[in-house]
Amino acid sequence: MRLGTFVAREHEAPRVSVENICGVLVHVVPRDRNRIKAALEALPGVEVHTMTDDGRLVVIVEDAEGLWAGATITSFHDIEGVLSVALVYHHFDQDLEGEIVP
């Protein structure tokens, strides 16, 4: 699978000072929403901001120590009851302090 290969390669790459902040919409089986919310919040760099009765969760994911945000988001699919995961916002900022930009 191409995505899996890409995620593995990016996860193994040396990290520079980068800030990834991702807004993700996660749709889950409504009856399992509380269990899935707890499972998501147990992951490093993950914060569930809101959850609806019909199983939609608004989630913020940031890079965590030694863990790329993209790998974390990809892992959401491994949680039983997750129906879909959609990246709706991405902020990427590389620390350029001290770099001369012409």
N, C-alpha and C positions, 0 to 999 in steps of 0.2 A: 504494500500500500504506500503510495507516494507521500501522503500526509504523515504517516508514521515514521517514514525515513527522514523527512524534513524535520520533524519535531525532535527525533533522536539526535540528528546532526546538530541542530541549534542548541539543544540541551548540553551537549558535550563540548561545544565551542567555548573558548575562554571568554569570560564576561568582562566587558568594560563597564565603566560607570554609566549605567543606563537606567532609565525609569520607564517602566511600562505600566500604564493604567488602562484597564479594559472594562468596558460596560457590556454586560452579557445578559441576554434574556433567555431564561431556561424555562421550558415548558415540561411539566411533570404530570404523572397520573395524580389527579386531585386527591384521592384517598390516601396517597403516600406522601403528600406534600410536607408534612411536619417531619417525618423521618428523613426525607431527602434534604430538607433545609438544614437539619442538624448535621447530616453527613457533609454537606457543602461547607458549612461554617467550621467544621473540624479540619478542613484543609488549610495549610498555611497560605496567607495572602488573600483569603477569600472572605468577603463580607456580604451577607444577604441584606439588602436594603428594604425590600418589601415582598410580600407574598399575597396572592389573591386566592379566594376560595376555589377558583376553577383551575389552579395549578400553575400559575405564571409567577416566576420569581425574577426580580431585578437584582443582579449580582455584580459586585465590583471585584475585580481580580487584579492584584499587583504582583510584581516579581517578589518572591520571598527568598530568604537566604538559601542560595544554591538551587533555586527552583525557578525556572522560566515561566512567566504567566501563561504563555501559549501551551506549555505542557500541562499546566493545571487545568486550563479550560478543556483541553482534549480529554483529560481524565474524567470529566463530568459524564461522558458517555458510558463509562464503566459502572456508574451507579444505577442499580436496578430501579426502574420507574421513570427515568429521565427519557422524555420523548424527543426533545429537540433542544439544541443549544445554538444561539445566534449571537455573534459578536456585533454589537450595534454602535460601539464607540471604542476608539483606541487612541491613546495619547502616548507618544514615544518621544523621550527627551534624552539625548546623550549629553553628558557633562562635557562642555567645551571650555570650561574655565581655564584661562591661561593660553588658549589657542589663539593664534593671530589669524583673523579672517580678513582678507583683502577687501 
